[in-house]
Amino acid sequence: MESTSLGLTGLVLDSSVLIAAERRKLTPAQAIENIQTAIGEVP
């Protein structure tokens, strides 16, 4: 993913993210934590 000079202002996820997390036996909260770890905090 390319970053612009404006920076990342948000992130939109679809249900496939939670479905994939469920298949990995993760809770929705754990899935979000993993995403935050991977890309950093979004203000």
Secondary structure, DSSP 8 states (H G I E B T S, - for coil): ----TT--------HHHHHHHHHTT--HHHHHHHHHHHH----
